[in-house]
Amino acid sequence: MNAEKLRAHAQSKGYSVPKLAAAIGIGKKAMYFKLAGKTEFTQGNISRIAQTLELGDDEIIAVFFERKVS
């Protein structure tokens, strides 16, 4: 999961982290845990985020499924 890309997509659509969390039906603390990699996004979370932020398939893959290489 690439938290930086997700934050960038959210910001470009006018969403802060707490606002995005509310839009997809989870608490802001849960969202911050997911962004920090402490817990994982569920399939439902990913689907709701994709709909909310109007992400295409390539963007979904880039945010949620590509591994960051250091």
mmCIF file of the N, C-alpha and C atoms, coordinates in Angstrom:
data_MODEL
# 
_entry.id   MODEL 
# 
loop_
_atom_site.group_PDB 
_atom_site.id 
_atom_site.type_symbol 
_atom_site.label_atom_id 
_atom_site.label_alt_id 
_atom_site.label_comp_id 
_atom_site.label_asym_id 
_atom_site.label_entity_id 
_atom_site.label_seq_id 
_atom_site.pdbx_PDB_ins_code 
_atom_site.Cartn_x 
_atom_site.Cartn_y 
_atom_site.Cartn_z 
_atom_site.occupancy 
_atom_site.B_iso_or_equiv 
_atom_site.pdbx_formal_charge 
_atom_site.auth_seq_id 
_atom_site.auth_comp_id 
_atom_site.auth_asym_id 
_atom_site.auth_atom_id 
_atom_site.pdbx_PDB_model_num 
ATOM 1   N N  . MET A 1 1  ? 0.841   -1.170 0.000   1.00 0.00 ? 1  MET A N  1 
ATOM 2   C CA . MET A 1 1  ? 0.000   0.000  0.000   1.00 0.00 ? 1  MET A CA 1 
ATOM 3   C C  . MET A 1 1  ? 0.887   1.235  0.000   1.00 0.00 ? 1  MET A C  1 
ATOM 4   N N  . ASN A 1 2  ? 0.550   2.164  -0.847  1.00 0.00 ? 2  ASN A N  1 
ATOM 5   C CA . ASN A 1 2  ? 1.337   3.388  -0.950  1.00 0.00 ? 2  ASN A CA 1 
ATOM 6   C C  . ASN A 1 2  ? 0.517   4.548  -0.368  1.00 0.00 ? 2  ASN A C  1 
ATOM 7   N N  . ALA A 1 3  ? 0.766   4.836  0.905   1.00 0.00 ? 3  ALA A N  1 
ATOM 8   C CA . ALA A 1 3  ? 0.012   5.871  1.611   1.00 0.00 ? 3  ALA A CA 1 
ATOM 9   C C  . ALA A 1 3  ? 0.209   7.245  0.986   1.00 0.00 ? 3  ALA A C  1 
ATOM 10  N N  . GLU A 1 4  ? 1.406   7.511  0.487   1.00 0.00 ? 4  GLU A N  1 
ATOM 11  C CA . GLU A 1 4  ? 1.671   8.815  -0.123  1.00 0.00 ? 4  GLU A CA 1 
ATOM 12  C C  . GLU A 1 4  ? 0.786   9.039  -1.352  1.00 0.00 ? 4  GLU A C  1 
ATOM 13  N N  . LYS A 1 5  ? 0.652   8.014  -2.173  1.00 0.00 ? 5  LYS A N  1 
ATOM 14  C CA . LYS A 1 5  ? -0.202  8.137  -3.359  1.00 0.00 ? 5  LYS A CA 1 
ATOM 15  C C  . LYS A 1 5  ? -1.666  8.297  -2.964  1.00 0.00 ? 5  LYS A C  1 
ATOM 16  N N  . LEU A 1 6  ? -2.102  7.561  -1.948  1.00 0.00 ? 6  LEU A N  1 
ATOM 17  C CA . LEU A 1 6  ? -3.483  7.676  -1.511  1.00 0.00 ? 6  LEU A CA 1 
ATOM 18  C C  . LEU A 1 6  ? -3.764  9.073  -0.975  1.00 0.00 ? 6  LEU A C  1 
ATOM 19  N N  . ARG A 1 7  ? -2.853  9.593  -0.162  1.00 0.00 ? 7  ARG A N  1 
ATOM 20  C CA . ARG A 1 7  ? -3.023  10.958 0.366   1.00 0.00 ? 7  ARG A CA 1 
ATOM 21  C C  . ARG A 1 7  ? -3.067  11.979 -0.774  1.00 0.00 ? 7  ARG A C  1 
ATOM 22  N N  . ALA A 1 8  ? -2.215  11.797 -1.782  1.00 0.00 ? 8  ALA A N  1 
ATOM 23  C CA . ALA A 1 8  ? -2.184  12.722 -2.917  1.00 0.00 ? 8  ALA A CA 1 
ATOM 24  C C  . ALA A 1 8  ? -3.503  12.684 -3.685  1.00 0.00 ? 8  ALA A C  1 
ATOM 25  N N  . HIS A 1 9  ? -4.035  11.488 -3.927  1.00 0.00 ? 9  HIS A N  1 
ATOM 26  C CA . HIS A 1 9  ? -5.318  11.367 -4.629  1.00 0.00 ? 9  HIS A CA 1 
ATOM 27  C C  . HIS A 1 9  ? -6.427  12.008 -3.803  1.00 0.00 ? 9  HIS A C  1 
ATOM 28  N N  . ALA A 1 10 ? -6.416  11.745 -2.501  1.00 0.00 ? 10 ALA A N  1 
ATOM 29  C CA . ALA A 1 10 ? -7.444  12.313 -1.632  1.00 0.00 ? 10 ALA A CA 1 
ATOM 30  C C  . ALA A 1 10 ? -7.376  13.832 -1.650  1.00 0.00 ? 10 ALA A C  1 
ATOM 31  N N  . GLN A 1 11 ? -6.183  14.361 -1.505  1.00 0.00 ? 11 GLN A N  1 
ATOM 32  C CA . GLN A 1 11 ? -6.008  15.812 -1.479  1.00 0.00 ? 11 GLN A CA 1 
ATOM 33  C C  . GLN A 1 11 ? -6.457  16.445 -2.800  1.00 0.00 ? 11 GLN A C  1 
ATOM 34  N N  . SER A 1 12 ? -6.151  15.781 -3.905  1.00 0.00 ? 12 SER A N  1 
ATOM 35  C CA . SER A 1 12 ? -6.531  16.332 -5.211  1.00 0.00 ? 12 SER A CA 1 
ATOM 36  C C  . SER A 1 12 ? -8.046  16.395 -5.390  1.00 0.00 ? 12 SER A C  1 
ATOM 37  N N  . LYS A 1 13 ? -8.768  15.566 -4.642  1.00 0.00 ? 13 LYS A N  1 
ATOM 38  C CA . LYS A 1 13 ? -10.235 15.571 -4.700  1.00 0.00 ? 13 LYS A CA 1 
ATOM 39  C C  . LYS A 1 13 ? -10.847 16.355 -3.542  1.00 0.00 ? 13 LYS A C  1 
ATOM 40  N N  . GLY A 1 14 ? -10.006 17.016 -2.739  1.00 0.00 ? 14 GLY A N  1 
ATOM 41  C CA . GLY A 1 14 ? -10.506 17.854 -1.652  1.00 0.00 ? 14 GLY A CA 1 
ATOM 42  C C  . GLY A 1 14 ? -10.786 17.128 -0.358  1.00 0.00 ? 14 GLY A C  1 
ATOM 43  N N  . TYR A 1 15 ? -10.200 15.946 -0.182  1.00 0.00 ? 15 TYR A N  1 
ATOM 44  C CA . TYR A 1 15 ? -10.423 15.161 1.029   1.00 0.00 ? 15 TYR A CA 1 
ATOM 45  C C  . TYR A 1 15 ? -9.203  15.188 1.941   1.00 0.00 ? 15 TYR A C  1 
ATOM 46  N N  . SER A 1 16 ? -9.427  15.509 3.211   1.00 0.00 ? 16 SER A N  1 
ATOM 47  C CA . SER A 1 16 ? -8.408  15.298 4.238   1.00 0.00 ? 16 SER A CA 1 
ATOM 48  C C  . SER A 1 16 ? -8.533  13.833 4.668   1.00 0.00 ? 16 SER A C  1 
ATOM 49  N N  . VAL A 1 17 ? -7.595  13.357 5.452   1.00 0.00 ? 17 VAL A N  1 
ATOM 50  C CA . VAL A 1 17 ? -7.673  11.972 5.930   1.00 0.00 ? 17 VAL A CA 1 
ATOM 51  C C  . VAL A 1 17 ? -8.956  11.755 6.751   1.00 0.00 ? 17 VAL A C  1 
ATOM 52  N N  . PRO A 1 18 ? -9.264  12.615 7.723   1.00 0.00 ? 18 PRO A N  1 
ATOM 53  C CA . PRO A 1 18 ? -10.504 12.399 8.478   1.00 0.00 ? 18 PRO A CA 1 
ATOM 54  C C  . PRO A 1 18 ? -11.769 12.458 7.611   1.00 0.00 ? 18 PRO A C  1 
ATOM 55  N N  . LYS A 1 19 ? -11.783 13.353 6.630   1.00 0.00 ? 19 LYS A N  1 
ATOM 56  C CA . LYS A 1 19 ? -12.943 13.472 5.749   1.00 0.00 ? 19 LYS A CA 1 
ATOM 57  C C  . LYS A 1 19 ? -13.094 12.223 4.873   1.00 0.00 ? 19 LYS A C  1 
ATOM 58  N N  . LEU A 1 20 ? -11.980 11.686 4.382   1.00 0.00 ? 20 LEU A N  1 
ATOM 59  C CA . LEU A 1 20 ? -12.029 10.457 3.589   1.00 0.00 ? 20 LEU A CA 1 
ATOM 60  C C  . LEU A 1 20 ? -12.491 9.289  4.456   1.00 0.00 ? 20 LEU A C  1 
ATOM 61  N N  . ALA A 1 21 ? -11.984 9.216  5.677   1.00 0.00 ? 21 ALA A N  1 
ATOM 62  C CA . ALA A 1 21 ? -12.404 8.144  6.594   1.00 0.00 ? 21 ALA A CA 1 
ATOM 63  C C  . ALA A 1 21 ? -13.921 8.188  6.792   1.00 0.00 ? 21 ALA A C  1 
ATOM 64  N N  . ALA A 1 22 ? -14.455 9.367  7.048   1.00 0.00 ? 22 ALA A N  1 
ATOM 65  C CA . ALA A 1 22 ? -15.901 9.508  7.240   1.00 0.00 ? 22 ALA A CA 1 
ATOM 66  C C  . ALA A 1 22 ? -16.664 9.119  5.982   1.00 0.00 ? 22 ALA A C  1 
ATOM 67  N N  . ALA A 1 23 ? -16.136 9.493  4.828   1.00 0.00 ? 23 ALA A N  1 
ATOM 68  C CA . ALA A 1 23 ? -16.806 9.196  3.557   1.00 0.00 ? 23 ALA A CA 1 
ATOM 69  C C  . ALA A 1 23 ? -16.910 7.700  3.288   1.00 0.00 ? 23 ALA A C  1 
ATOM 70  N N  . ILE A 1 24 ? -15.920 6.930  3.780   1.00 0.00 ? 24 ILE A N  1 
ATOM 71  C CA . ILE A 1 24 ? -15.961 5.482  3.528   1.00 0.00 ? 24 ILE A CA 1 
ATOM 72  C C  . ILE A 1 24 ? -16.498 4.700  4.725   1.00 0.00 ? 24 ILE A C  1 
ATOM 73  N N  . GLY A 1 25 ? -16.842 5.422  5.797   1.00 0.00 ? 25 GLY A N  1 
ATOM 74  C CA . GLY A 1 25 ? -17.507 4.768  6.921   1.00 0.00 ? 25 GLY A CA 1 
ATOM 75  C C  . GLY A 1 25 ? -16.598 4.144  7.966   1.00 0.00 ? 25 GLY A C  1 
ATOM 76  N N  . ILE A 1 26 ? -15.384 4.664  8.115   1.00 0.00 ? 26 ILE A N  1 
ATOM 77  C CA . ILE A 1 26 ? -14.512 4.184  9.191   1.00 0.00 ? 26 ILE A CA 1 
ATOM 78  C C  . ILE A 1 26 ? -14.058 5.387  10.019  1.00 0.00 ? 26 ILE A C  1 
ATOM 79  N N  . GLY A 1 27 ? -13.562 5.124  11.211  1.00 0.00 ? 27 GLY A N  1 
ATOM 80  C CA . GLY A 1 27 ? -13.075 6.190  12.073  1.00 0.00 ? 27 GLY A CA 1 
ATOM 81  C C  . GLY A 1 27 ? -11.734 6.717  11.593  1.00 0.00 ? 27 GLY A C  1 
ATOM 82  N N  . LYS A 1 28 ? -11.434 7.957  12.002  1.00 0.00 ? 28 LYS A N  1 
ATOM 83  C CA . LYS A 1 28 ? -10.168 8.534  11.550  1.00 0.00 ? 28 LYS A CA 1 
ATOM 84  C C  . LYS A 1 28 ? -8.977  7.792  12.144  1.00 0.00 ? 28 LYS A C  1 
ATOM 85  N N  . LYS A 1 29 ? -9.097  7.280  13.359  1.00 0.00 ? 29 LYS A N  1 
ATOM 86  C CA . LYS A 1 29 ? -8.004  6.522  13.965  1.00 0.00 ? 29 LYS A CA 1 
ATOM 87  C C  . LYS A 1 29 ? -7.742  5.245  13.161  1.00 0.00 ? 29 LYS A C  1 
ATOM 88  N N  . ALA A 1 30 ? -8.813  4.582  12.761  1.00 0.00 ? 30 ALA A N  1 
ATOM 89  C CA . ALA A 1 30 ? -8.673  3.376  11.935  1.00 0.00 ? 30 ALA A CA 1 
ATOM 90  C C  . ALA A 1 30 ? -7.992  3.706  10.613  1.00 0.00 ? 30 ALA A C  1 
ATOM 91  N N  . MET A 1 31 ? -8.364  4.848  10.031  1.00 0.00 ? 31 MET A N  1 
ATOM 92  C CA . MET A 1 31 ? -7.757  5.259  8.760   1.00 0.00 ? 31 MET A CA 1 
ATOM 93  C C  . MET A 1 31 ? -6.267  5.517  8.937   1.00 0.00 ? 31 MET A C  1 
ATOM 94  N N  . TYR A 1 32 ? -5.898  6.218  10.004  1.00 0.00 ? 32 TYR A N  1 
ATOM 95  C CA . TYR A 1 32 ? -4.477  6.488  10.237  1.00 0.00 ? 32 TYR A CA 1 
ATOM 96  C C  . TYR A 1 32 ? -3.703  5.184  10.467  1.00 0.00 ? 32 TYR A C  1 
ATOM 97  N N  . PHE A 1 33 ? -4.301  4.210  11.159  1.00 0.00 ? 33 PHE A N  1 
ATOM 98  C CA . PHE A 1 33 ? -3.655  2.910  11.349  1.00 0.00 ? 33 PHE A CA 1 
ATOM 99  C C  . PHE A 1 33 ? -3.432  2.225  10.005  1.00 0.00 ? 33 PHE A C  1 
ATOM 100 N N  . LYS A 1 34 ? -4.413  2.295  9.130   1.00 0.00 ? 34 LYS A N  1 
ATOM 101 C CA . LYS A 1 34 ? -4.288  1.670  7.810   1.00 0.00 ? 34 LYS A CA 1 
ATOM 102 C C  . LYS A 1 34 ? -3.210  2.364  6.983   1.00 0.00 ? 34 LYS A C  1 
ATOM 103 N N  . LEU A 1 35 ? -3.174  3.684  7.029   1.00 0.00 ? 35 LEU A N  1 
ATOM 104 C CA . LEU A 1 35 ? -2.159  4.432  6.278   1.00 0.00 ? 35 LEU A CA 1 
ATOM 105 C C  . LEU A 1 35 ? -0.754  4.161  6.798   1.00 0.00 ? 35 LEU A C  1 
ATOM 106 N N  . ALA A 1 36 ? -0.639  3.876  8.094   1.00 0.00 ? 36 ALA A N  1 
ATOM 107 C CA . ALA A 1 36 ? 0.662   3.582  8.702   1.00 0.00 ? 36 ALA A CA 1 
ATOM 108 C C  . ALA A 1 36 ? 1.073   2.130  8.505   1.00 0.00 ? 36 ALA A C  1 
ATOM 109 N N  . GLY A 1 37 ? 0.182   1.310  7.937   1.00 0.00 ? 37 GLY A N  1 
ATOM 110 C CA . GLY A 1 37 ? 0.502   -0.094 7.703   1.00 0.00 ? 37 GLY A CA 1 
ATOM 111 C C  . GLY A 1 37 ? 0.300   -0.979 8.923   1.00 0.00 ? 37 GLY A C  1 
ATOM 112 N N  . LYS A 1 38 ? -0.355  -0.451 9.959   1.00 0.00 ? 38 LYS A N  1 
ATOM 113 C CA . LYS A 1 38 ? -0.593  -1.245 11.173  1.00 0.00 ? 38 LYS A CA 1 
ATOM 114 C C  . LYS A 1 38 ? -1.766  -2.200 10.988  1.00 0.00 ? 38 LYS A C  1 
ATOM 115 N N  . THR A 1 39 ? -2.720  -1.802 10.165  1.00 0.00 ? 39 THR A N  1 
ATOM 116 C CA . THR A 1 39 ? -3.821  -2.675 9.768   1.00 0.00 ? 39 THR A CA 1 
ATOM 117 C C  . THR A 1 39 ? -3.982  -2.532 8.256   1.00 0.00 ? 39 THR A C  1 
ATOM 118 N N  . GLU A 1 40 ? -4.726  -3.456 7.662   1.00 0.00 ? 40 GLU A N  1 
ATOM 119 C CA . GLU A 1 40 ? -4.876  -3.441 6.213   1.00 0.00 ? 40 GLU A CA 1 
ATOM 120 C C  . GLU A 1 40 ? -6.254  -2.947 5.805   1.00 0.00 ? 40 GLU A C  1 
ATOM 121 N N  . PHE A 1 41 ? -6.310  -2.370 4.627   1.00 0.00 ? 41 PHE A N  1 
ATOM 122 C CA . PHE A 1 41 ? -7.591  -1.987 4.052   1.00 0.00 ? 41 PHE A CA 1 
ATOM 123 C C  . PHE A 1 41 ? -8.318  -3.256 3.623   1.00 0.00 ? 41 PHE A C  1 
ATOM 124 N N  . THR A 1 42 ? -9.618  -3.320 3.906   1.00 0.00 ? 42 THR A N  1 
ATOM 125 C CA . THR A 1 42 ? -10.420 -4.443 3.440   1.00 0.00 ? 42 THR A CA 1 
ATOM 126 C C  . THR A 1 42 ? -10.798 -4.209 1.980   1.00 0.00 ? 42 THR A C  1 
ATOM 127 N N  . GLN A 1 43 ? -11.306 -5.236 1.357   1.00 0.00 ? 43 GLN A N  1 
ATOM 128 C CA . GLN A 1 43 ? -11.765 -5.097 -0.022  1.00 0.00 ? 43 GLN A CA 1 
ATOM 129 C C  . GLN A 1 43 ? -12.864 -4.048 -0.096  1.00 0.00 ? 43 GLN A C  1 
ATOM 130 N N  . GLY A 1 44 ? -13.741 -4.029 0.905   1.00 0.00 ? 44 GLY A N  1 
ATOM 131 C CA . GLY A 1 44 ? -14.811 -3.033 0.940   1.00 0.00 ? 44 GLY A CA 1 
ATOM 132 C C  . GLY A 1 44 ? -14.269 -1.617 1.078   1.00 0.00 ? 44 GLY A C  1 
ATOM 133 N N  . ASN A 1 45 ? -13.238 -1.442 1.949   1.00 0.00 ? 45 ASN A N  1 
ATOM 134 C CA . ASN A 1 45 ? -12.603 -0.128 2.104   1.00 0.00 ? 45 ASN A CA 1 
ATOM 135 C C  . ASN A 1 45 ? -12.046 0.347  0.772   1.00 0.00 ? 45 ASN A C  1 
ATOM 136 N N  . ILE A 1 46 ? -11.337 -0.537 0.105   1.00 0.00 ? 46 ILE A N  1 
ATOM 137 C CA . ILE A 1 46 ? -10.710 -0.183 -1.180  1.00 0.00 ? 46 ILE A CA 1 
ATOM 138 C C  . ILE A 1 46 ? -11.773 0.196  -2.204  1.00 0.00 ? 46 ILE A C  1 
ATOM 139 N N  . SER A 1 47 ? -12.840 -0.563 -2.258  1.00 0.00 ? 47 SER A N  1 
ATOM 140 C CA . SER A 1 47 ? -13.923 -0.276 -3.203  1.00 0.00 ? 47 SER A CA 1 
ATOM 141 C C  . SER A 1 47 ? -14.546 1.083  -2.924  1.00 0.00 ? 47 SER A C  1 
ATOM 142 N N  . ARG A 1 48 ? -14.825 1.389  -1.650  1.00 0.00 ? 48 ARG A N  1 
ATOM 143 C CA . ARG A 1 48 ? -15.432 2.672  -1.299  1.00 0.00 ? 48 ARG A CA 1 
ATOM 144 C C  . ARG A 1 48 ? -14.473 3.834  -1.566  1.00 0.00 ? 48 ARG A C  1 
ATOM 145 N N  . ILE A 1 49 ? -13.184 3.641  -1.297  1.00 0.00 ? 49 ILE A N  1 
ATOM 146 C CA . ILE A 1 49 ? -12.197 4.681  -1.593  1.00 0.00 ? 49 ILE A CA 1 
ATOM 147 C C  . ILE A 1 49 ? -12.130 4.920  -3.097  1.00 0.00 ? 49 ILE A C  1 
ATOM 148 N N  . ALA A 1 50 ? -12.091 3.846  -3.861  1.00 0.00 ? 50 ALA A N  1 
ATOM 149 C CA . ALA A 1 50 ? -12.023 3.976  -5.322  1.00 0.00 ? 50 ALA A CA 1 
ATOM 150 C C  . ALA A 1 50 ? -13.230 4.747  -5.860  1.00 0.00 ? 50 ALA A C  1 
ATOM 151 N N  . GLN A 1 51 ? -14.413 4.456  -5.332  1.00 0.00 ? 51 GLN A N  1 
ATOM 152 C CA . GLN A 1 51 ? -15.615 5.166  -5.771  1.00 0.00 ? 51 GLN A CA 1 
ATOM 153 C C  . GLN A 1 51 ? -15.573 6.626  -5.340  1.00 0.00 ? 51 GLN A C  1 
ATOM 154 N N  . THR A 1 52 ? -15.206 6.864  -4.091  1.00 0.00 ? 52 THR A N  1 
ATOM 155 C CA . THR A 1 52 ? -15.187 8.220  -3.540  1.00 0.00 ? 52 THR A CA 1 
ATOM 156 C C  . THR A 1 52 ? -14.194 9.109  -4.273  1.00 0.00 ? 52 THR A C  1 
ATOM 157 N N  . LEU A 1 53 ? -12.999 8.557  -4.538  1.00 0.00 ? 53 LEU A N  1 
ATOM 158 C CA . LEU A 1 53 ? -11.947 9.352  -5.180  1.00 0.00 ? 53 LEU A CA 1 
ATOM 159 C C  . LEU A 1 53 ? -11.935 9.202  -6.698  1.00 0.00 ? 53 LEU A C  1 
ATOM 160 N N  . GLU A 1 54 ? -12.881 8.409  -7.224  1.00 0.00 ? 54 GLU A N  1 
ATOM 161 C CA . GLU A 1 54 ? -12.990 8.173  -8.667  1.00 0.00 ? 54 GLU A CA 1 
ATOM 162 C C  . GLU A 1 54 ? -11.674 7.651  -9.239  1.00 0.00 ? 54 GLU A C  1 
ATOM 163 N N  . LEU A 1 55 ? -11.144 6.607  -8.612  1.00 0.00 ? 55 LEU A N  1 
ATOM 164 C CA . LEU A 1 55 ? -9.884  6.008  -9.055  1.00 0.00 ? 55 LEU A CA 1 
ATOM 165 C C  . LEU A 1 55 ? -10.138 4.993  -10.157 1.00 0.00 ? 55 LEU A C  1 
ATOM 166 N N  . GLY A 1 56 ? -9.287  5.012  -11.163 1.00 0.00 ? 56 GLY A N  1 
ATOM 167 C CA . GLY A 1 56 ? -9.331  4.002  -12.209 1.00 0.00 ? 56 GLY A CA 1 
ATOM 168 C C  . GLY A 1 56 ? -8.580  2.757  -11.773 1.00 0.00 ? 56 GLY A C  1 
ATOM 169 N N  . ASP A 1 57 ? -8.670  1.720  -12.568 1.00 0.00 ? 57 ASP A N  1 
ATOM 170 C CA . ASP A 1 57 ? -8.030  0.452  -12.228 1.00 0.00 ? 57 ASP A CA 1 
ATOM 171 C C  . ASP A 1 57 ? -6.524  0.605  -12.013 1.00 0.00 ? 57 ASP A C  1 
ATOM 172 N N  . ASP A 1 58 ? -5.857  1.340  -12.890 1.00 0.00 ? 58 ASP A N  1 
ATOM 173 C CA . ASP A 1 58 ? -4.407  1.523  -12.754 1.00 0.00 ? 58 ASP A CA 1 
ATOM 174 C C  . ASP A 1 58 ? -4.057  2.269  -11.466 1.00 0.00 ? 58 ASP A C  1 
ATOM 175 N N  . GLU A 1 59 ? -4.884  3.241  -11.110 1.00 0.00 ? 59 GLU A N  1 
ATOM 176 C CA . GLU A 1 59 ? -4.640  4.002  -9.884  1.00 0.00 ? 59 GLU A CA 1 
ATOM 177 C C  . GLU A 1 59 ? -4.861  3.129  -8.650  1.00 0.00 ? 59 GLU A C  1 
ATOM 178 N N  . ILE A 1 60 ? -5.874  2.291  -8.685  1.00 0.00 ? 60 ILE A N  1 
ATOM 179 C CA . ILE A 1 60 ? -6.147  1.374  -7.565  1.00 0.00 ? 60 ILE A CA 1 
ATOM 180 C C  . ILE A 1 60 ? -4.956  0.449  -7.366  1.00 0.00 ? 60 ILE A C  1 
ATOM 181 N N  . ILE A 1 61 ? -4.447  -0.102 -8.454  1.00 0.00 ? 61 ILE A N  1 
ATOM 182 C CA . ILE A 1 61 ? -3.289  -0.998 -8.372  1.00 0.00 ? 61 ILE A CA 1 
ATOM 183 C C  . ILE A 1 61 ? -2.081  -0.255 -7.834  1.00 0.00 ? 61 ILE A C  1 
ATOM 184 N N  . ALA A 1 62 ? -1.842  0.948  -8.326  1.00 0.00 ? 62 ALA A N  1 
ATOM 185 C CA . ALA A 1 62 ? -0.679  1.728  -7.891  1.00 0.00 ? 62 ALA A CA 1 
ATOM 186 C C  . ALA A 1 62 ? -0.754  2.084  -6.412  1.00 0.00 ? 62 ALA A C  1 
ATOM 187 N N  . VAL A 1 63 ? -1.947  2.367  -5.918  1.00 0.00 ? 63 VAL A N  1 
ATOM 188 C CA . VAL A 1 63 ? -2.098  2.758  -4.516  1.00 0.00 ? 63 VAL A CA 1 
ATOM 189 C C  . VAL A 1 63 ? -2.092  1.550  -3.589  1.00 0.00 ? 63 VAL A C  1 
ATOM 190 N N  . PHE A 1 64 ? -2.861  0.525  -3.915  1.00 0.00 ? 64 PHE A N  1 
ATOM 191 C CA . PHE A 1 64 ? -3.104  -0.547 -2.956  1.00 0.00 ? 64 PHE A CA 1 
ATOM 192 C C  . PHE A 1 64 ? -2.309  -1.832 -3.179  1.00 0.00 ? 64 PHE A C  1 
ATOM 193 N N  . PHE A 1 65 ? -1.786  -2.059 -4.367  1.00 0.00 ? 65 PHE A N  1 
ATOM 194 C CA . PHE A 1 65 ? -1.208  -3.370 -4.640  1.00 0.00 ? 65 PHE A CA 1 
ATOM 195 C C  . PHE A 1 65 ? 0.244   -3.376 -5.100  1.00 0.00 ? 65 PHE A C  1 
ATOM 196 N N  . GLU A 1 66 ? 0.785   -2.242 -5.495  1.00 0.00 ? 66 GLU A N  1 
ATOM 197 C CA . GLU A 1 66 ? 2.194   -2.227 -5.880  1.00 0.00 ? 66 GLU A CA 1 
ATOM 198 C C  . GLU A 1 66 ? 3.048   -2.041 -4.644  1.00 0.00 ? 66 GLU A C  1 
ATOM 199 N N  . ARG A 1 67 ? 4.098   -2.778 -4.562  1.00 0.00 ? 67 ARG A N  1 
ATOM 200 C CA . ARG A 1 67 ? 5.019   -2.651 -3.428  1.00 0.00 ? 67 ARG A CA 1 
ATOM 201 C C  . ARG A 1 67 ? 6.016   -1.526 -3.691  1.00 0.00 ? 67 ARG A C  1 
ATOM 202 N N  . LYS A 1 68 ? 6.277   -0.766 -2.643  1.00 0.00 ? 68 LYS A N  1 
ATOM 203 C CA . LYS A 1 68 ? 7.298   0.270  -2.757  1.00 0.00 ? 68 LYS A CA 1 
ATOM 204 C C  . LYS A 1 68 ? 8.668   -0.395 -2.693  1.00 0.00 ? 68 LYS A C  1 
ATOM 205 N N  . VAL A 1 69 ? 9.541   0.012  -3.575  1.00 0.00 ? 69 VAL A N  1 
ATOM 206 C CA . VAL A 1 69 ? 10.889  -0.513 -3.592  1.00 0.00 ? 69 VAL A CA 1 
ATOM 207 C C  . VAL A 1 69 ? 11.823  0.597  -3.150  1.00 0.00 ? 69 VAL A C  1 
ATOM 208 N N  . SER A 1 70 ? 12.634  0.295  -2.136  1.00 0.00 ? 70 SER A N  1 
ATOM 209 C CA . SER A 1 70 ? 13.524  1.364  -1.641  1.00 0.00 ? 70 SER A CA 1 
ATOM 210 C C  . SER A 1 70 ? 14.870  1.321  -2.292  1.00 0.00 ? 70 SER A C  1 
# 
